[in-house]
Amino acid sequence: MIFSKIFRNIQIKFKDRTAAAVALSEILKGTIKRDDRKDTLVLAIPRAGIITADIVSKKLSIPNFGIVIPRKLTDPDNKEQAIGAVIDDGFTFIQHDLVKDFHITPEYLKKEISFQIQEINLRKRKYDLNLQSSVLPEKIKKYKIILLVDDGIATGATMMVTAKWIGQFVKNPTINRKRVIIAVPVAPKNITEHIKKECSVEVETVFHPLQIKFHSVEQYHQNFEQVTDERVIQIIKGRSMD
């Protein structure tokens, strides 16, 4: 608890994703009681999020592990700008205000959704996740706590679509005594507050940046090397996928 308070009141730069994941694990030890961890499912968002999730699940001794793959939908003139996100079954989150502001046509949006679903399915085949994906909704219904982990949040689009997608399977969480917890080392406070409000989830971070302008998750890491598909596959092979 003391560790948590110290981290939340300072601005830091992590050595790398591993150090960020270890710090996040310390925060989560106060969030998820030891007795509840066997009834918790860790869901990783690859590629980079699987490193964070793997470390968190091991530090907290949570054996149940799965992967969910969202993809952001992008503005045709700026591929860094998210206008929404999609999951492989076609479930989408669209930022309609941005679609309107950027004059995105329905034809482009339909084409972009189709393309990103193809990209998701390509990764699923590469990671050999087709079977896991088909049973994932039932796994989500099974567990008391869903811990959704990524290495950070920037625009929030992929996290928003994933949280809303999970929400389909844990309706009336108060009645069912279910918890959905989003866990990332760093994220803009306004984005996490919006996700909490829209998706009825908890959000845990190591810290929220104080800077008015949040550029990227990378700026809060000294080493932010790209995570390869080979690294993702290596972690998957070392896990008993739930």
C-alpha positions as CSV (number, residue, x, y, z in Angstrom):
1,M,0.0,0.0,0.0
2,I,2.8,2.4,0.9
3,F,4.5,1.4,-2.4
4,S,1.3,2.3,-4.3
5,K,1.0,5.7,-2.7
6,I,4.6,6.7,-3.4
7,F,4.3,5.7,-7.1
8,R,1.0,7.4,-7.7
9,N,2.5,10.8,-6.5
10,I,5.6,10.9,-8.6
11,Q,6.4,11.1,-12.2
12,I,8.8,8.5,-13.4
13,K,10.4,7.0,-16.4
14,F,10.5,3.2,-16.4
15,K,13.7,1.4,-17.4
16,D,11.8,-0.8,-19.7
17,R,8.5,-2.7,-20.0
18,T,9.7,-5.3,-17.5
19,A,10.3,-2.7,-14.8
20,A,7.0,-1.1,-15.6
21,A,5.2,-4.5,-15.3
22,V,6.9,-5.2,-11.9
23,A,5.8,-1.8,-10.6
24,L,2.2,-2.4,-11.8
25,S,2.3,-5.8,-10.1
26,E,3.0,-4.1,-6.8
27,I,-0.1,-1.8,-7.3
28,L,-2.3,-4.8,-8.1
29,K,-1.3,-6.7,-5.0
30,G,-3.4,-4.2,-3.1
31,T,-6.3,-4.4,-5.6
32,I,-6.8,-8.1,-6.0
33,K,-6.9,-10.1,-2.7
34,R,-4.8,-13.2,-2.6
35,D,-7.8,-15.4,-2.1
36,D,-9.4,-14.0,-5.3
37,R,-6.4,-14.7,-7.6
38,K,-7.4,-18.2,-8.5
39,D,-10.7,-16.9,-9.7
40,T,-9.0,-14.2,-11.8
41,L,-8.4,-14.4,-15.6
42,V,-5.5,-12.3,-17.0
43,L,-6.2,-11.1,-20.5
44,A,-3.2,-9.7,-22.4
45,I,-3.4,-7.4,-25.4
46,P,-0.4,-8.3,-27.8
47,R,2.0,-7.5,-28.9
48,A,3.6,-5.5,-26.1
49,G,0.8,-6.1,-23.6
50,I,1.6,-9.7,-23.4
51,I,5.0,-9.0,-21.8
52,T,3.3,-6.8,-19.1
53,A,0.5,-9.4,-18.6
54,D,3.0,-12.3,-18.3
55,I,5.0,-10.6,-15.6
56,V,1.9,-9.4,-13.7
57,S,0.2,-12.9,-13.7
58,K,3.4,-14.5,-12.4
59,K,4.1,-11.9,-9.8
60,L,0.5,-12.3,-8.5
61,S,0.5,-16.1,-8.9
62,I,-2.5,-15.9,-11.2
63,P,-2.5,-19.1,-13.3
64,N,-5.3,-18.3,-15.7
65,F,-4.1,-16.5,-18.8
66,G,-5.7,-15.6,-22.2
67,I,-5.2,-13.2,-25.1
68,V,-7.5,-10.8,-26.8
69,I,-6.6,-9.0,-30.0
70,P,-8.2,-5.6,-30.8
71,R,-7.0,-3.3,-33.6
72,K,-7.5,0.4,-33.9
73,L,-9.3,1.9,-36.9
74,T,-7.4,4.7,-38.4
75,D,-8.0,8.0,-40.2
76,P,-7.1,7.6,-43.9
77,D,-4.9,10.7,-43.8
78,N,-3.2,10.0,-40.5
79,K,-2.6,6.3,-39.6
80,E,-1.5,7.3,-36.1
81,Q,-5.0,8.8,-35.4
82,A,-7.5,6.3,-34.1
83,I,-11.2,6.8,-35.0
84,G,-12.2,3.6,-33.2
85,A,-11.3,0.0,-32.9
86,V,-12.5,-3.5,-33.7
87,I,-12.3,-7.1,-32.4
88,D,-12.2,-10.1,-34.7
89,D,-15.9,-11.0,-34.3
90,G,-16.8,-7.7,-35.7
91,F,-17.6,-5.9,-32.5
92,T,-16.6,-2.2,-32.9
93,F,-16.2,1.0,-31.0
94,I,-16.5,4.1,-33.2
95,Q,-15.6,7.6,-32.2
96,H,-18.4,9.2,-34.2
97,D,-17.3,12.8,-33.4
98,L,-14.0,12.1,-35.0
99,V,-15.6,10.3,-38.0
100,K,-17.7,13.4,-38.5
101,D,-14.8,15.9,-38.0
102,F,-12.5,14.0,-40.4
103,H,-15.2,13.5,-43.0
104,I,-14.8,9.7,-42.9
105,T,-17.1,8.1,-45.4
106,P,-19.2,4.9,-44.6
107,E,-17.4,3.2,-47.5
108,Y,-14.0,3.9,-46.0
109,L,-15.1,2.8,-42.5
110,K,-16.5,-0.5,-43.8
111,K,-13.3,-1.2,-45.7
112,E,-11.1,-0.3,-42.7
113,I,-13.0,-2.5,-40.4
114,S,-12.7,-5.4,-42.8
115,F,-9.0,-4.9,-43.2
116,Q,-8.3,-4.7,-39.5
117,I,-10.3,-7.9,-38.9
118,Q,-8.1,-9.6,-41.5
119,E,-5.1,-8.4,-39.6
120,I,-6.4,-9.8,-36.4
121,N,-7.2,-13.1,-37.9
122,L,-3.6,-13.2,-39.4
123,R,-2.2,-12.7,-35.9
124,K,-4.5,-15.4,-34.4
125,R,-3.2,-17.9,-37.0
126,K,0.4,-16.9,-36.4
127,Y,-0.1,-17.2,-32.6
128,D,-2.2,-20.3,-33.0
129,L,-5.0,-18.7,-31.0
130,N,-8.1,-19.7,-33.0
131,L,-9.2,-22.4,-30.5
132,Q,-8.6,-20.1,-27.5
133,S,-10.5,-17.3,-29.2
134,S,-13.5,-19.4,-29.8
135,V,-13.9,-20.3,-26.1
136,L,-12.8,-17.0,-24.7
137,P,-16.3,-15.6,-24.1
138,E,-17.2,-18.7,-21.9
139,K,-14.0,-18.3,-20.0
140,I,-14.8,-14.6,-19.3
141,K,-18.2,-15.6,-17.9
142,K,-16.5,-18.2,-15.7
143,Y,-14.2,-16.0,-13.7
144,K,-15.0,-13.6,-10.9
145,I,-12.3,-11.0,-11.9
146,I,-11.1,-10.2,-15.4
147,L,-7.8,-8.4,-15.4
148,L,-7.2,-6.7,-18.8
149,V,-3.5,-5.8,-19.2
150,D,-1.6,-3.7,-21.7
151,D,1.7,-1.9,-21.6
152,G,0.0,1.5,-21.6
153,I,-2.9,3.5,-23.0
154,A,-2.6,6.4,-25.4
155,T,-5.8,7.1,-27.4
156,G,-7.7,4.5,-25.5
157,A,-9.5,3.2,-28.6
158,T,-8.3,-0.5,-28.4
159,M,-8.8,-0.6,-24.7
160,M,-12.3,0.9,-25.0
161,V,-13.4,-1.7,-27.6
162,T,-12.0,-4.5,-25.6
163,A,-13.7,-3.4,-22.3
164,K,-17.0,-2.9,-24.1
165,W,-16.6,-6.4,-25.7
166,I,-15.9,-8.0,-22.4
167,G,-18.9,-6.2,-20.9
168,Q,-21.2,-8.3,-23.1
169,F,-20.3,-11.3,-21.1
170,V,-20.3,-9.8,-17.6
171,K,-23.6,-7.9,-17.7
172,N,-24.9,-6.7,-14.3
173,P,-21.4,-7.1,-12.7
174,T,-22.7,-5.8,-9.4
175,I,-25.4,-8.5,-9.2
176,N,-23.0,-11.2,-10.5
177,R,-20.2,-9.9,-8.2
178,K,-17.9,-9.6,-11.2
179,R,-15.0,-7.2,-11.6
180,V,-13.4,-6.0,-14.7
181,I,-10.0,-4.3,-14.0
182,I,-7.9,-2.6,-16.6
183,A,-4.3,-2.5,-15.6
184,V,-1.6,-0.5,-17.4
185,P,1.6,1.1,-16.1
186,V,0.8,4.6,-17.5
187,A,-2.2,6.3,-19.1
188,P,-3.6,9.8,-19.4
189,K,-6.1,10.4,-16.6
190,N,-8.8,11.9,-18.8
191,I,-8.8,8.8,-21.0
192,T,-8.9,6.4,-18.0
193,E,-11.8,8.4,-16.5
194,H,-13.7,8.2,-19.8
195,I,-13.2,4.4,-20.0
196,K,-14.3,3.9,-16.4
197,K,-17.5,5.9,-17.1
198,E,-18.3,4.3,-20.4
199,C,-17.5,0.7,-19.6
200,S,-18.2,0.4,-15.8
201,V,-14.7,-0.9,-15.1
202,E,-11.9,-0.3,-12.6
203,V,-8.6,1.1,-13.9
204,E,-5.3,0.7,-12.2
205,T,-2.1,2.5,-13.2
206,V,1.3,3.1,-11.7
207,F,0.8,6.8,-12.4
208,H,-0.9,9.3,-14.6
209,P,1.4,11.8,-16.4
210,L,1.3,15.3,-15.0
211,Q,2.1,16.8,-18.4
212,I,-0.8,18.5,-20.2
213,K,0.3,17.0,-23.5
214,F,0.5,13.2,-23.5
215,H,2.4,12.1,-26.6
216,S,2.9,8.4,-26.3
217,V,3.5,5.5,-23.8
218,E,7.1,5.4,-25.2
219,Q,8.0,8.7,-23.6
220,Y,7.7,7.2,-20.1
221,H,10.3,4.4,-20.8
222,Q,14.0,4.6,-21.2
223,N,14.0,1.5,-23.4
224,F,10.9,0.8,-25.5
225,E,12.0,-1.7,-28.1
226,Q,9.5,-3.1,-30.5
227,V,8.0,-6.4,-29.5
228,T,8.2,-9.0,-32.2
229,D,5.7,-11.8,-33.1
230,E,8.5,-14.2,-32.2
231,R,8.6,-12.9,-28.6
232,V,4.8,-13.2,-28.3
233,I,4.9,-16.8,-29.6
234,Q,7.7,-17.6,-27.1
235,I,5.6,-16.3,-24.2
236,I,2.5,-18.2,-25.4
237,K,4.4,-21.4,-25.6
238,G,5.6,-21.0,-22.1
239,R,2.1,-20.5,-20.8
240,S,-0.8,-22.9,-20.2
241,M,-3.4,-20.9,-22.1
242,D,-6.7,-20.7,-20.5
